[in-house]
Amino acid sequence: MDPHNTIESDQLDALSHVFSDQLQACLEECAHGRRGLFSDVALIEDEAIDRAWPEAARLRELAGALQNIFAQQEKRNPLCDEFLDLCSMHGESHPGEPRLARLFLARIERGEVGTPTEEPRKPW
């Protein structure tokens, strides 16, 4: 690893803290009905103008960058990882963003982030 590209541990902690604070604020807003935190793909063009959420878009970008930085340090940030996993959920079985935000907030409050969300399935 190039020593010029390494990031100090305290800088990494500071970035993680900023991400966590911003995520918490966005999750609270999303839990109250604002859509677009986990993805802006579902918005059609007319809705995108009325409901644009630039903070959410920046949060997703920050999460991706932070995940890459942690990977370079051979570390991980469970909060960031789980947020990005939730951002990749799409389809008919998706619980909806406000509900997803409430569930994620509850997991954070219980200290469950970074633990499996489902029991391991038996191979038989």
Helices and strands as residue ranges (DSSP letters): G 3-5, H 9-31, H 45-50, H 54-72, H 78-87, H 97-109
